[in-house]
Amino acid sequence: MWMQHADTKPFGYLARYPVTLALAAALSAAQLATPVLAQQNRPPAQQSADAPRNPAAGGETGARSTPARNENSLRLPADSTTEHIVELPGRTLQFKATAGSIPLNDAESGNLQAEVAFVAYVQGDANRPLTFLFNGGPGAASAYLDIGAVGPWRLPFDNISASATPALLPNAETWLDFTDLVFIDPVLTGYSHIVANSENMRRQLLSVDGDADALAVVIRKWVEKNGRQGAVKFVVGESYGGFRVPKVARALAGQQGVGVRGLIMISPVLDFSNFSQRRHNPLSWVTRLPSMAATVMESTAPFDRNALREVETYASGDYLRDLMRGERDAEAIERMTPRVAALTGLDPVQVKKLGARIDTGTFQRELNRARGTVASAYDPTITAFDPSPNSAQGRFSDPVLDAIGPPLTGAMTTLYQGPLKWRVEQPYRLLNGEVNGQWNWGRGRVGPEVVDDLRNALAADRLKLTVYGGGHMFYSRDASRRAFREDVQALYRAALQKE
């Protein structure tokens, strides 16, 4: 699993500052096969009485369609398998790539409900480790991990702009050396789409638990279709995809009969109760201060993990104690102001006015106000000109998210239509705001969380937390991407030794 401090941005993405914590866990197959996880498979608490039953109850999506559009017919093209050779430093990779889709059918009628697109890269050994990957949003396609970090080709993110030519290069940091890769686009992302005209089914698929259950079905069907039951399996997710990971692993073990050996969560939110930056909650400020400090540190020196430890100690110690004294404690604010101003690079007068509580929006806009630029919420070391530098409140495109969207989309569609030979007429949805707007997060006073899932899954297994320099998509930095790959390979090697 991989974790970091979060904030909201369009499409529900998780904003990151230039410290991304990577948390990885290796799970024993025996543990994930135990009844404990199966017993936790309870119906989603947010469902109303007329909501569809658990999608995995009948082995597939479970919601009754009324009636289906294009019933029992596939709208996406047939799967396309192609052979490739990629030359990398010190090695040559030969592999097959398959672009295609997995159908989700009604459990009772068998009617087609949705098609979930995937891209798989395999080397031909049925017992080779197998990794399933997805991004987040919810509403994001898997292109970020596929051609941004893990797949055999990569789109360089450095100095990228919305008008950049989407040229893919061989990815020296691909994981394909040590695991086969299957990238999955959840419904309504990429080319995945809903076929059946059922509002109940739509609500189910666009919900916290329904989404995880559907992804588990997709993984199980891909495994069985390709005869990979004997492969050691890993699940990887970024952003909201990281939140998905333990839920998908639980659904795989408890509903689909598929054991998972390891989980990797890249920049996830573990508990949405702590997701928002609420002024009355001291932890809102404690958890974000080190990331802001990392941004300032990188203005004068390369990222240094050890240099942040002092900041973390202050944030969780003296800073937290002064925050607990409340916003009206003048002495506490006087103590915090010079330290917080130095760490965030902001004007001490402004820091004092804010009670030494710096929200992420203020940090993005004020850090470089003198230069007339604003910082990205995904990596504030990357800036762009502020379109309204003199306005009281800024409205601006994110210098990272908005810059990489068009070239990522162009590179992905070029990959599909060219090397993968899979042409789809409908638009490729890299980020689908419709999904985020309709997402069923649940009802009641408790926000969705995966901490309990992790506690049970990891009760008897090891866990590793790693910090990389960079923002939400830290793998855009060459050094971080290389370190990430090395750590993941070490995790896989350790997990396979348990065989």
N, C-alpha and C positions, 0 to 999 in steps of 0.2 A: 504494500500500500504506500501511497505517497500523499503527503499532507502539507498544507500551508495556510497562512492567514488569508481570510477572504473578504470580499466586498462585492456588492452587486454592480452589474453593468447590463447593457442590452442583451436580450435573449437569455437572461439568467446566468450568464457566464460569471465565473469567479475571478475577480480582479486580484492580481498578484503584484507584490513588490519584489525587488531583486533578491529575495531569498526564497527558494522553493525547497521545502522539506520533503524528502522522499522516504516513505515508510514501506518496507517490503516484508512480507511474511511468507514463510514456507510452511505449508500445512501437510500433515500426514494423510495419506489416502484413507487409512483406517479411521482416523478421527472424523473426516467429513462423511464417512459412510455410516456413522453411528446414528441411532434413532433420535438423538438430541436435536439435531438440526431439522430432521423431518418433523418433529413435534412442534417446532417453532413456526411451521408453515400455516399460520392462521390467516383468515380473510382480512383484507385491508380494513383498518378501522374507519377509514374515511368513506367507505361505500354506504350508500343509502339502501333502504329496503328493496328498491326496485333496480339496484345496480346488478350487473351480470355476476355470475358466480366466478370463483377463482379460475383464471384462464387455463391453468394446468390441470384442472380437475379431471378432464377427459383426455389428458395427454397433449392437448393443444390449446387453442385460445379460449374455448369454452363459451364465448358469448354467442347467443342465437342471432343470426342475421335475418333481416326482415325487409324486403327480400334482397338478394345480392345483385350488384351490378356485375355484368360479365361473369355470371355464376359459373364456377368450375373452369374458367378460362384464364390463362396467364397473359398479363399485359406486357410484362417485361420479356426481352428476347431470351432465347435458350442460352444456357451457360456456354461460355467461350473459354477454351483452354489453349494456351499458347506456350511455347518453349522459349527460354531466354538464357543468355550468357551475359554476366555483368563482370567487367574487369575492375578489381579494387586493388588498393595498395597491398602487395604481398600475397594476393590470393585471387582466384577466379571462382565465381559462383554460377553453377548451372542449376536451373530450377524451372518448374512449371507454374504458370500463373492462371488462375481461373477467376473470371468475372461472371457473376450470375446472381441467382436469388433463391431464397428458401421460402416456400409457401406456408402461411399460417391458415389452418382450416378450422371450421367449426367442429367442436368435439363430437357432436351428435349427427348433424346432417352431412358433414364433410365438405360443405360449401367453402369456397375460397374467401378468406376475409382480408388478407393482406399479403404483400410480397416484400420480403426483407432482402435488400441487396447486400452482397459481400464481395470482397476481393481476397483471394487466398494465394499464398506463395508457398509451394512445397517442393521438397527435394526427392520424394519418392520412397522414403523408408517409412513404412506404416507404424513403426515403433518409435519414431523420432518424437521428441517433445513437441507439443502443439499448444500454441498460444492464441487466444481469442482477445481482440482489442476493440474498444469503442470509445468515442469521445462523449461529450456531455451536453451542456446547454441547460435543460433538455432542449433539443432542437438542433444539435450540431452533428454533422456527418463525421466520419472517421478519417477524413483526409488529413487532419492536423497530425495525427500519429502516423498515418501511412506514409505520406510524402514529406512530412516534417521531421520525423525522428527515426522510425523503426523499419520501414519498408526498404526494398532494394534500390529505390530511386528517391532522391530528395530535392526539394525546392529550397534553395538558399534563401534565408530570411534577412540576411544582413543587407542594409541599405535598400530594402525593398519598398516599392510604392505601388499604389493602386493601378498605375499604368504600366508596371513592369512586364517584360516579356516572360511568360511562364515556362522557363526552360528547366527541365529536370536533369539532374546529374546523378551518376552512380553514388550511392550512399555508403561511405566507408564505415559508418557506424551502424549499419543494419544488423538486426538480430538474427537474420536468416542463417548465419553460420551455425547457430546452436539451437534453433527452434523453427518449426514451420509456423506461418503467420496467417491468421484469418481476421480481416478487418470487417466489422459489421456496422451497417448504418441502420439504427432503429427506425421505426415507421415514421414517415413524413420527413426524413432526412436523406440526403443524397438522392438516389433513385428509388428508395423504398417508399411504398405507398399503400394506402388502404383501398381495398377493392369493394368490400361489402357496404351497402347503404344501411348501416345499423348504428344509431346514435349510442346505444348502450355499449356496443363493442368499441366504438371510438373513445368513449369516456374511459373504458377499461384500459385500452392500450396507452392512453395518455394519462396514466396515473403512476404513482410511485411503485406500487407492488405489481400492477398489471404489466407495466413496462419491463420490470425485472423478470417476471414469469415468462413473458413472450420471448425475451432474449435467451432465457434458458431453453425454451423449446427450439429456437433457431440453432443454438449450439448443439443440442442433442441430435437434431435432425441432420446437421452437417456431419457430425461424427459418424452417425450410422450410415449415411449415404456414401461416405468415403472410407468406410471400414477402419476407422481410427479408434475403436474402443480400447485398444491396448496401449495407446499413447499416454504418456504422462501429460497432464493438462494444466495450463495456467490461464488466469483471467486478468486482463489489464484494462484500466479505465482512467481517463483524464477528466478533471473538473467534475461535473455532475456524473460523468462516467465513473469516476473514482467512488462516488457515493453508491453507484449501482453495484460495484464489484462484489461486496459481501452478500448483498441480496441475491444477485445472480448465482453466486456460489452456493448459497443455501438452497435456492430453488433447484439447482442442478442436482444436488445430493439428495434432497428430500422428495422431489417430484419427478425428476427425469432419470434418476439412477445413474448420474454421471459424477464421478469423484474429481475433485480439483486438488492439485498438489500445492500451488502457490498463488498468491494474490499480489498485484502491484497497483497501488492507488496513487495516481499522479495529481497532485494539487487538489485534493478533494475537500468537501465539507463533510465532516462526520456528524455534526449535529446542527440542524438549521435553527435551533433555538438560540445558538450563539453566532449565527451568521450575520445578522444585521448589526450595524454599529449604533448601539443605543447609548445615549449620553449618560443614563443613570447606571449603566453597567460598567464597573471599573475594568473588567477584563476586555472590553471593547478597545480600550486604549493600551492596555498592557500587551496584547497580542500583536498590535500593529506597529508599535514603536520600533522594535528591532528591524522591521522591513524598511521603514522610513530611514532609519540610521544607515542601513546597508546602501541605500541609494546615494546618500550624501558621501559615504566613505568611498564609493566607486568613482566619485568625481575627481579623486586625487590618487587612488591606488586600485590595483586589481582586487577582485573579490577575495576576501580572506575569511574563511569560516571562523578561525580562532579569534579574530578581532571582534566578532559579534558576541562572543560569550560574555564579555563585560557588560554590554548593552542588555543582554538577556537577564543577567543577574540584577542589574539596576531596575529593569522593567518589572520583574517579578518580586522585587524586594522593596527598596525605599520608595520607588515610584508608586507601587501598588498601595503601600501603607499611607502615603500622602493622599492618593486618590480616595481612599476609604474615609478620609476626614471630611469629605464633602466639598462642594464648589464654593462655599462661603468661608472656608478656612483660609484666611489671608496668609498666614504663616506657611501653610502647606504650599500654596501657590507660589509664594516667594522662593521656597526651596526648589520647587520643580522647574520654574521658568528658565533659569540659565542653563540647566542640564538639558531640558527638552529642546530649547532653542538651538543649542550646539549640536544635538543629535539630528534634528530635522532640518537644520540650515535655514530656519525661518527667523524673522525679526523678533527679538525678545519682547518688544512692545505688543506685537500681535499675539505671541504665545501667551503672555500674561492676560491679555484681554479674553482669550479663549479658555482661561483656567488651566493652561498646560495640557489641554485635551485637544489633540489635533486630528480632525476627521480626514479621511482620505481625499475627499473632494477639495478641501482647502489645501492639502499638501500638493496635489496635482497642479493646482493653479498658482499657488503662491511661491513655490520653490524657485521658479524661473521667471517670475513676473517682471523683474527688471529687464530681462532680455526679450519680453513679449512672447514667450513660448509656454506651452502647457505640456504636462507629462502624461504618458500613457498610464492607465490603470493596470495594464498587464505587465508593464516594465517601465517604471518612471525614469529610467536612464535614457529612454527614447522620447524625444520631444517633437513638437510641431508648433507652428505659429498659432497664436491665439487669435481667432477671427474677431473677437470683441474684447480687446485688452483693457478697455477702460470701463466696461460694464461691471455692475455690482456682482452679478452672478454670470458665470460663463456657460455657454453651450457650444460644444466643440466635438468634432469627430475624434475618436480615439486614434492616436498616432500609430498604434500597433494593429488593433483589431480591424480597423477600416482599411488600413494599408494592405494587409495580407489577404483580404477576402477575395478580390477579383483575380489576382494571380494564382491563388490556391485553387479557385474554381476552374480557371482556365487550364492550369496544369493537370488537374484531375480529369477533366473532360477530354483533354488531349491524350492522356494515358489510356483512358477507356477506349476511345475511338481509334487510337493508333496501335501501340504495342499489345494491348489487351484484346483488341478487335471485338469490342462489345459496344454497339451504338444504340443509344436510347434517345428517343425523340423529345421526351419531356425535359424540362429544365433540371439541372443538378442543384439541389438545395444544400449549400454548405452550412448556412445558419437559417433556420426556419422560425421566424418570430411567432408564427401561428401556433406552433407546438408549445412554446413557453407561455403564450397568452391563455391557452386552454388547459394547461397542465393541472391535474388534480393533486394538490399537495396534501390533502387531508383536512379534516375538520377537528375542532376541539382546541384545547389549550396547549397541547403538546405538539411541537414541531417534529417533522420527520427526522429520524436519526438512525445511524447504523452502528453506534457504539455498542449496543447490546449484541448485535450480530457478531461484531468483531471479538467481543469478550468471549463468547462461546466458541467461536471458530479457533481462537488463538490461545485458549486456556492452557493447552499442553504443548504449545509450539513456540519456536523462536520468532523474533520480530526485529527488524532493523530499521532505524530512522536515519536518513541521510539528507544533508543540506547541500544544495547546488546553487551556484551563482546564476542569477537570471530571474525573469519574472514568471508569470503563469506558464508560459511556454518556454521554460528555461533551456530546452533542447535546441532553441534557435542559436545558442552560443556553442561554438565548436568545442571548447574545453568542457563545458557541462554535458554536452551530448556524449562526448567520449567517456567521461567519468560515469555517466548514467549507464551506458552500455556495459562497461566493465563491471559495475556493481550488479547489474541484472544477470550477467553471465555467471558471476560468482554465486548468486542466489540459485540459479538453475543447477549449477554444478553441485552445490550443497544439497539441494532437494533430490537430485538424482542419486546421490550416494545413499539415500535411505531406501533405495530399491532392494 
